[in-house]
């Protein structure tokens, strides 16, 4: 098929001049025949007013992101977040997340945490949000009663949390803390352990802060994550699954080089900041609290007047922050009746699926590999008889259409449609063009520059 859209030429243009051309909704290709119906460049701002973004924060600023210097910032209530990798500072695009609640009353260790086998000194270093609020946790070589006994062992050193209620159902929770070796002391510790322990359900994970790795995990632990941040900080996270009625008791302990957390004590120290306990199978962005638990509402981003045509090409760039807990949706395009649809969703930890429906009938699926943090480049095209897709430079997949795709007018990003599972990741670019590219051009467009 001869394409009216020379996407390969457009790709070469992008390589030469950056992404500015697709940030203009009025962009017209050199032959003048195929103006973009929609072109969204979501790395710094929302330039097209048709993209309606919302987050129902109830007037309270609870949603955080990282700026281009790697500093943790808090967005204004309801404002979009244009996020960056906190370690490499690479732009990641518009951050979209499901709703979560930090159930801790205070996002410090002054409330509902008991120091045991350790000393605690507040406000000793610059925290990830560039404030002097990071605390020092020192393990104590010789400690007397009453604050030395952690879970019946006087040789554990850290904080024991209490008073967070009980698990209402059997589901996964995530316990996260920002940590950093305390390089301003003679004995900076480079290992830390997170634990959920209530004498009924117990699980832990140990992390290496020199290598940025998970050393071990056991018990009720389901996952463990460590993410590098600017200025030597890491965010470590423990995902655990308590039984119904089990007390929630998050803990943080210092550990020694062999990974052990049961030892006499060295006088070494760590810097700690920003604890978060949330219901869910992976960590989400930091939610500050001050006296009561705080909820960050879900991000919603939609376009309601796409004005599709009988043939079109959709180009999208997106990534997910963590492995999905369900069928996380990156993009959905519908008609007003829901009888015609194009959807990109995470089918599993390692697979994304493209689905097409016409006249309420499935028109086939296509799968491509996926991984945490990977920025996907996907191009999907259709005419009245066939649809095709290429992802990340892979060979083109496609199916014949038994019915034409008509009147696709509503676009939802990141699972914003009612009933969809949110992406929990980033969307950085989307272009919708009213012509069908041939297969070679689809593949060329998704090859990384």
N, C-alpha and C positions, 0 to 999 in steps of 0.2 A: 504494500500500500504506500502511496506517495504521501508524505506528511506535509501539511501546510506549516507546521511548527518545526523549525530547525533547532531542536534543543541542543544538538551537538555544538552548533555555532554559539548558542547561548552559553553553554558550559565553558567554551573557550573564552568568551567574553568575561565570564565571572572570574576565571583564573587570572585574567589580565587586570581587571578593575575592581575586584572584590565583589561584595554582595549588594552594592547600592542599587543596581538596576532592578532587582526583584523587590526592593522595598517600596517601589513606586507602584501603586495600584493601576496607574495609567500606562504602565510600560507596554510598548508595542515592539514586536520583533522586527528585524531589519526589513522583511518583505512586506510589513504593514498589514498582514492578513490575519494575525492571530493575537490580538490584544488580550492580556491577562484579565480574566473576570475578577480574580482575587489574588493579591500578592502580599503576603505578610512576612516581614522580617522582624522576628521577635527577640532580638538580642539586647535591645536597649529601651524600646518604647513601643507602644501600640499606635501606629500612624493611621490606620484605616479605622474610621469611626464605626464601621459596620461590625467589627469584632467587639462584642459586648462582654466585658469582664466584670465579675463580681465575686465577693467573698463576704458573707454576712457576719462581720465581726462584732455586731452590736455596739459599734462605736468604740471598741477596745482594741488597741494595737497588740496582737498576739502572734503575728506571722513574721518569721525571720528569714533572712537570706544572706548571702555573702557578696560584698561589693568587689570591685575590680582590684582591691588591695588585700583581699582575703579577710576583711574585718566583718564580723557578724553585725548585721543591722536589723532593725525592726521596721517593717513597712507600716505606713499609715493605714488605719482601718479601711478595708475594702480595696486597697491599692494593689496593682499587679507587682510581682517580684521578678526582677531580671537578675538571675542568679549566676555565680561564678564558682568554679572549682576552688575550694578554700586552700588548696596546696599549690596547684599549677597556675591558678588565677585565670584559666581559660574560661571564656564566656560559655554558659550552658543554655541560655535562653529563658523563656517564660516558665517559671516553676509552678507546677500544678500538683496539688496534694489533696488527699481525702481529709475529712475532719478527724482531729485527734484531741485528746485532753491530757494535759500533764496533771496527774492527781496529787503531786506534791504541793503542800501548802506554801512552801518557800523554795525558790530555786537557789538555795544555798544550803549549808549543812548546820545551820543554827537551830532548826526546828525539826523535831521528830528523828534526829540522828544522835546516837550516843557514841562518843569516842571510847574505844577500848584498846588497851595496849598501845595507845598513841597519844600524841599531843597535837593540838589544832591551833593554828595561828591565822587569823583572818586578814584579808586584804594585803597580801604580800607581793603580788606581781600583777602585771598586765594580763587581763583575761582576753579570750577571743573576741570580745566586743570592744576592745581597746579601753577598758576601764580598769582601775586599780582595785579589782575585786576578787582575784584568784587567791585561794587559801592554801596554806602549807600544811601537809599531813606528815607527821614525823613518827616513825615507829620508835618505841621506847625500849632500850635494852633491859632496864630493870624497872618494873612497875609494881606498885602496891595496890591494894584494894581501895575503892571498889570498882574502878574502871579498867580492869585488865582482863576480865573474863568474857571472851567472845565465844558464844556457843559452847561454854564449858571448857575452853582451852585458853590458858593465860598467855599463850605464845602466838596468838593472832593479833594483828595490828591494823586498826582501821576504824571504820564507822559502821555501826549497826543501825538500820532504819526500823522504825516501829510506828504503829498507829495509822496505817494506810488502809485499813479495812480488810475485807476478805474477798477472795475471788468469787464473783456471783455465778460464773459458769466455768466450764473447763475450756479455756481458750488461751491463746498466747498473749504474753505481755512482753514489753521491751523496757529494759533498764539501761540508761545511758549516762555517761559522765565524760566531761572534757578533762584530760589529764596531760601532764608534761613532766619530764624529769626536771628536778629542781637544781639547775646548773649553778645557782648562786650559793650552794652549800658544798661542803667537802665530800658528802656521800649522797649524790643524786641517785635515787633508785630508778631502775629501768624496767621493772616488771610491776604489773598491777593485776589484781584479781577482782572481778565482779561476781557477786553471789546473790542468790535468792534462797534464803534459809529460814525456815520457821519450825524446825524440829519435826516436820511432817514431810514436806516436799523440799528437796535440797538440790541445787544445781549451781555450777560455777563455770567460769571461763577465765583463763589467764592470758595476758597480753604482753608482748615484747615491745617496748617503746623505743628500742634502738633500731630494730628491723621492721617495725610496723606490721607485726604478724600476730595471729592468734596461736598461742602455744598449745593450749589444751582446753577441752570442755568436757563436762560430764554431768551425770544426774539428770535433772529435769530440763537441762539446757537443750534447746532445739537449734539455735543458731548463735553465732558470735561474729561481730563485725568490728573492724578497726579502720578508721579513716584519718589520713594525715591532713593536718591543717597548717596554716602559716605559723611561723615563729616557734616551731618545735612542738606544737600542740597536736594531740590526737583526740578523736572522739571514739570511746570504746563502748560497745553495746552488747548486752546479754539478752537473748530471747528465751523465755522459759514458759512452761505450761503447768501451772498449779492445778490441783484438784479442786472441785467445787467446795467452797467454804474454807480453803486454806488461807491463812493470814498472808498478806503481801508484806514481805520483809526484805527490801533491797539492801545490799551491803557492798562496801568497797574496802579492800585490804591491800596493804603493800605486800610485795613478794620479793624473793631474792633471785639470784641469777639462774639457779637450777629450776626455777618455777615454783618453788615451795612457798607456802604462805604460813606454815606452822614452824616458827623459828624463834630463837631467844630475842632477837632484835639487834639492829646495827646502828641505830641512831640516824639512819638515812631518811630521806624525805622525797615527797612528790608534791607537785602543785595540782590542785583539783578545782573544778568550777562547773557550774551549770548542770546539776542533776536533773534527770527527767524520767518519770515512770509513766508509761502510756500503754493502753490496751491496743494490741496489734502485733503483727508477726515480723516487724522490722522497724528500725528507728525512722522518725521523720524530723523535720526541722525543729529547732529548739523553740520551746514555748516558755517564756518567763512567767513566774507567778510571784505574788506578793500578798500572802495571807489567805488566799483561797485557790483551789484548782482553777486552771484556765483552759478554755477550749479554743482551738483554731478552727474556724469553719472551713468547709471545702471550697476550693477554687473552681469557678465556673467560667468557661470561655466559649462563646458561640457566635455564629453568624447566621442570620435568619433570612437573608435575601441573596443567596449565591447566584441565582439565575443561570442554571445549568443548561447545556445544549445536548443534542443527540449524540455528539461525540465530544470527548474531552480528555485531558491529561491532568492528573493530580500529582504534584511533587511535594513531599514532606520530609522534614528532618526532625527526629525526636529521639529521646533516650529515656530509660527508666532508672530510678535511683537505686532500687533494690529488687530482689527477686519478688515476683508477684505473689499475693495471697489469694488471688482469684483471677478471673478473666479481665485483666486490666486493659482498658481501651485507650488507644492513642488518638484515634480519629474515627468519627462517624459522620456519614453524609446521607441524609434522608430526603424523601419527598414529604409533603405535609401530611400524608396519610400513613406513612410508615410501610408502604408496600414495595418501595424501591430503596435499596440501601447499599452503601460501600462502607466496610468497617475494617480497621486494623486493630488487632488485640493480641495480648500476650496469652498464648494457649497453655504455656508451662514455663518452668524456669529457663528453658533453653530454646524456646520456639515462639515466634510470632506468626500469626495467621491473618491472611487477607480473606475476607468474605464478601461475596456479592449476591444480592437478592433483587430480582425483577418480578413484578406482578405477584409478590408474596411467595415466590418460588426461588429456592436456592439455585444459583448459577455457578456453583463450585467454590472451592477454596484453594489457597496456595500458602505454603509454609516457608519460612526462612529462619536461619539461626539467630539467636539473640543472647545477650549477656548483660549483666549489670553494668550500667554506666556507658555502654556502647552507644554512640550516636549513629542511628540508622538513617540512611538516605534511601527513600523509597519513591518510585515513580509508577503510577498505575494509570493505564489508558483504556478507553473503550470507544467503540462506535455502536451501531445498531445491531451488530452480529457477533462481536467478540470482545472480551476484555483480557488484558495482559498486565503483568507486573514484573518489575525487577527491583531487587533490594541489594544495596551495598556492592554493586558491580556483578552480582550473580547473573547466571543465565535467565532468560525470560521464561516465566510460567504464565499459563492462561487457559481460558475455557471459552467455548462458544456460548452465546446468549440465546436462550429460547424465546425471550421477550426483550424488548429494548429497555434500557435504563432511562427513565423519563422524569423530568421535573425534580431533579435533586436540588433542593432549595435550602435545606437547613444543615449547617455544619457545626458539629460539637467537637471540641478539642479536649483530650484527656479525660474521656468518660463523663463529660458534663451532662449528657442526656439522662433524664430520670430513669433510675433503675440500673444504670451502668456502673461498673466498678472503675474508680478513677485510676489514672495512669500512675500517679506518684513518681513523677519525673519531669522532663523538660520538653517543650516544643520550641524549636528555634526558627523554623521556616516552613511556610506553606504557600504554594502557588497553584492556581486553578486556571487552566487555559482551555478555550472552547474548540479544540481540535485534537485529533488522535495521532500520537506519534507512532512511528513504526518501531518494531522490537529493538532494532539496533540502537536507535536513539534513546530508548528507555534505559538500556543497559549503560550506555555511555554517560548518561546524566547522573547515574547513581555511583559512578566510580569516584572515589575520594580524590580531591585535588592534592 
